[in-house]
Amino acid sequence: MEIVLVQDHDTLGKAMDVLTVKDGYARNYLIPTGVAVQATEGNKKRVAESKRIADLGEQHKRKQAQERAEKIEQIPCTIPVKVGEEDKLFGSVTAQEIAEFLSKEGFEVEKRQVDLEEPIRQLGVYTVTIKLYRDVSARLKVWVVKEEQQ
């Protein structure tokens, strides 16, 4: 029996895929649980239209993410930190601090989007990757400098 998946399935595939499965599996499990519908001409057309709309939305989101990435890469990111003897940092610069800096600049970024392999523990210039969308990321230059004492 030919079916159209309504939602993603671990073993069968992604939503909107047209598959051929055994009749009993489709009638007794997939269709009653709402995972799939029978692949009639009307359902196939509906799925094709839904897929086209989803692809347009995907392209729009990717384009927005690329524009945000270009803007983020232009921002000079300077983070002043307290240091002790021999310019040793008290604590470290974390993904949370970088996300807060970006939010002050007008870019809403969650700390989990900031890709730091480990916190920054020394003064210097670092390149940090900000994951904005599936395959779109920005490379932000971060200057970690000594905080001016008053």
N, C-alpha and C positions, 0 to 999 in steps of 0.2 A: 504494500500500500504506500502511496506517495503522501507525505505529510509536509507541513510547513511549521517549523519551530516558532513558537510565540515568544519564548524566553530562552536564555542561554541554558545549555545542558552540559554537564561535565564531560560526558562520553560521546554525545551525538554532535554537538557543534554550537554555533552561535544563533541567536535569534534571527529570524527571517531566512534561514537556510532551508532549502527544499531537499528532502531526503526520501529515500525508499527504505522502509522498515517492514518487518513481518506484520501481517494483518492483526494477529492477536495482541502483539505488543502495542500497536497503535490504538486498537479498539478498547483494550482492557486497562491500559496504563496512561499512555501519552495524552490522548484526547480527553478522558475523564478528569485527569488532574490539571488540565489547562496548560500543559507544556507545549502541546502542538494542536494544530487543526488539520483537517483533511485538505489535501492540495487540489481544490477545485479551481476552475479558471478564475472565478471571482476572488478567491483567497490569494491566488498567485498574483493577480493584478494589484490587490490591496497591499500585499507584501512588497511588490516592486515599488509601488508609490511610497510606502513607508521607508523603504531602504533609500530611495532617492532623496527624500526629505532629511533623513538621518545623515546622509553623506554631505548634503549642503550645510547642515548644522555643524558637522565635523570640520568642514573646510573653513567655516566662519570662525569657529573657536581657535583653530590652528593659526589663522591669520592674525587674530587678536593677540594670541600668545607671542607670535613672532614680533609684532609691533611693540608689545611690552618688553620683550627681551632686548630689542634695540635701544629702547629708552633706558632700561636698567643698566645696560653696559656703558652708557654715557655718564652715569652718576659717579662723582668722586666720593668714595666711602672712606671716611677717616674716623677711626674709633680711638679716642683717647683713653688710656688706662693708667692706673696707679702702678708705679714700679718702685722697687727697693734698690738695694745695693747691686751694682753691676748690671743695671737695667733688667732685673729679673721681675717678671709680672707677679702681682698679687692676684691669684686666681687665673682666669683665662678668658679668652673671647669665644663665646659659644654661638651656636646657630640661632638661639633665641635673641641675642643682642643684635645680630645682623638682620634678623627679621624685624625687630623693633626699629632699627635704623631705616630700613626700607619703608616701613609703614609711616614713619615721620615724613618721608619724602613723597608719600602719596601712593605707594605701591603696596597693596594688601598681599602679604606673603606669609604663609604659615612657617613655623620653624622646621617642620618636617620637609619642606620644599628646599631648604638650604642644605646643600650636600657638603658637609664637613666630615672628613674621615675621622678627625679627632680635633678637639678644641685647640685654638691657637694659643701658644704659651710663650711666644717671644715677640719682640718688636720686629717690624719689617713689613714688607708688601706681600700679600697673598692673593691668589686668584681662587675665588669661590664660585662654585657652580650652583645656580638657582634653577630648579626644575619647575617650569611653568605649565607644561602640558606633556602629553605622552612622549613625544620625541623633540620637544622644543625646550631649550634651556638657555639661560643667560650666564655669561662669565663676568662676574663682578670683581673688580680690583679693590681689595681692602687694605688700607694703610693702618697699621696698628702703631700708634705713636704715644710718646710719654705725655701724661697729663700735665698741663701747666699748673704749677703750685702758686698759690696766692700769698 
